Amino acid sequence: MPSRDYRSIEAGRLFDEEQRERERWNRKQKRMQAREREELILDEVAPKETGWEAKLAKKRAINRLHKADKVLDTEISDSEIYSGAGDDLASLKRDREIREKRRMERKSHSHDPDGTHNHRLNERKEKEQNTIEMLRALAQQSRERKLGMSAIKKLDF
């Protein structure tokens, strides 16, 4: 059987809990009443919009509320604020020199050391030139025979 002290402690805890719930309920009621008063005042001053306009106005109000909550202030560390300007300048110069060095290396070294790319390019150009010459010869023959383009279309390549 529980002791008398335990019952009194339990009763006190339950009483405190009930009192917090009553206070919470009272605060909620006050907020609801205040909101209703504000709505009544706003309705008297400016009537509510209806339909599509009301939805748009509500959406705009919610967006304004969310945007107002965003903090635009950024934190900057002390090391960034109090760092020496020479350090930044030296690092910028070093980065620039590295970029310039890499660019010069890329420029001096060919991406195609064995020349296969140029060889393939020359082959393609030669093939294209042969095709053009063949088409010119066909066009010349067509002109000589006065057959026109229909004769060229019938030929198989």
Solvent accessible surface area in square Angstrom, and as a share of the most:
residue,aa,sasa,rsa
1,M,208,0.93
2,P,75,0.47
3,S,67,0.43
4,R,199,0.73
5,D,103,0.53
6,Y,124,0.47
7,R,116,0.42
8,S,70,0.45
9,I,120,0.61
10,E,52,0.23
11,A,59,0.46
12,G,33,0.31
13,R,123,0.45
14,L,83,0.41
15,F,116,0.48
16,D,70,0.36
17,E,65,0.29
18,E,91,0.41
19,Q,73,0.32
20,R,129,0.47
21,E,88,0.40
22,R,120,0.44
23,E,81,0.36
24,R,135,0.49
25,W,153,0.54
26,N,72,0.37
27,R,127,0.46
28,K,104,0.44
29,Q,51,0.22
30,K,138,0.58
31,R,139,0.51
32,M,76,0.34
33,Q,97,0.43
34,A,33,0.26
35,R,136,0.50
36,E,100,0.45
37,R,141,0.51
38,E,105,0.47
39,E,80,0.36
40,L,114,0.57
41,I,102,0.52
42,L,113,0.56
43,D,58,0.30
44,E,145,0.65
45,V,117,0.67
46,A,59,0.46
47,P,110,0.69
48,K,140,0.59
49,E,96,0.43
50,T,108,0.63
51,G,55,0.53
52,W,170,0.60
53,E,100,0.45
54,A,33,0.25
55,K,139,0.59
56,L,57,0.29
57,A,37,0.28
58,K,135,0.57
59,K,128,0.54
60,R,134,0.49
61,A,46,0.35
62,I,74,0.38
63,N,68,0.35
64,R,154,0.56
65,L,112,0.56
66,H,104,0.46
67,K,143,0.60
68,A,81,0.63
69,D,100,0.52
70,K,137,0.58
71,V,123,0.71
72,L,164,0.82
73,D,119,0.62
74,T,106,0.61
75,E,176,0.79
76,I,103,0.52
77,S,57,0.37
78,D,97,0.50
79,S,80,0.52
80,E,124,0.56
81,I,101,0.51
82,Y,170,0.65
83,S,54,0.35
84,G,39,0.37
85,A,84,0.65
86,G,49,0.48
87,D,97,0.50
88,D,77,0.40
89,L,98,0.49
90,A,49,0.38
91,S,35,0.23
92,L,108,0.54
93,K,110,0.46
94,R,133,0.49
95,D,65,0.34
96,R,155,0.57
97,E,121,0.54
98,I,74,0.37
99,R,143,0.52
100,E,79,0.35
101,K,132,0.56
102,R,139,0.51
103,R,110,0.40
104,M,100,0.45
105,E,78,0.35
106,R,140,0.51
107,K,150,0.63
108,S,86,0.56
109,H,127,0.57
110,S,76,0.49
111,H,166,0.74
112,D,33,0.17
113,P,122,0.77
114,D,108,0.56
115,G,26,0.25
116,T,55,0.32
117,H,95,0.42
118,N,90,0.46
119,H,112,0.50
120,R,118,0.43
121,L,69,0.34
122,N,90,0.46
123,E,89,0.40
124,R,144,0.53
125,K,121,0.51
126,E,114,0.51
127,K,150,0.63
128,E,107,0.48
129,Q,86,0.38
130,N,86,0.44
131,T,60,0.35
132,I,62,0.32
133,E,93,0.42
134,M,88,0.39
135,L,82,0.41
136,R,160,0.58
137,A,51,0.39
138,L,30,0.15
139,A,30,0.23
140,Q,85,0.38
141,Q,84,0.38
142,S,12,0.07
143,R,159,0.58
144,E,122,0.55
145,R,160,0.58
146,K,178,0.75
147,L,89,0.44
148,G,37,0.36
149,M,128,0.57
150,S,68,0.44
151,A,24,0.18
152,I,25,0.12
153,K,160,0.68
154,K,165,0.70
155,L,88,0.44
156,D,143,0.74
157,F,158,0.66
